[in-house]
Amino acid sequence: MIPVDLISITIPLLIFAFFVLTNIFKILKEYERGVVFTLGRVGRKASGPGLIILIPMLQQLRKVDMRTLVADVPPQDVISRDNVSVNVNAVIYYRVIDAVRAVVQVENYQEATSQLAQTTLRSVLGKHDLDEMLQERDQLNKDIQHILDEQTEAWGIKVANVEIKRVDVDSSMIRAIARQAEAERERRAKVILAEGELQAADKLREAADVLASSPSSMQLRYLNTLQEIASDKTNTIVFPFSPEDIAKMLGR
């Protein structure tokens, strides 16, 4: 039988040993890095992955996830350059490239990146018209990504991509946009029709110049016209000859 005094001593020793071991040995996964603080000071490089040995009470470890993170930017009310109110939301993809700076330079890099994305989204889109927001979304994504990447570089963050998900417009503005689109289609149709008539007029003028320069070509054209008229069973046929041509045919 184990003495009571031995049990009372052994249990605290086991608890203390477990506490010491769990604080000495840390295991970091392949996608994790550890920022080690020694008496409050941090080293130049992060540790890991694998087994990390710490000095209890003197060293502390902060784990940092190095995988690509996805942040959903909440819907933002934006006033476009042409004074149209729209509601826009987006998603950003970023990752930590320097774990030390991500821990030391900013209190919470995830929250800081999200807040910066919201303000940048409003700032960039507010400089563009509604048509540009709807038609040039790829370019806007690149502009926002470039600005975010420059701002977060000091935090050890790399913004890989930004995607604008939705651009919601008020229902009254949707009707106005539909009327504008219809007017634009009518304008283009009229322009195309006018260009077609202009091209046809140019071709007719060229044909007239060719016929005028060659009397025999004019005669052949007359005969072709007579053939077309005869195929329609017309009773009266008018010969488009000038008085001089009639005089020549009569031998006068």
Order of alpha helices (4+ residues) and beta strands (2+ residues): alpha-beta-beta-beta-beta-beta-beta-beta-alpha-alpha-alpha-alpha-beta-alpha-alpha-alpha
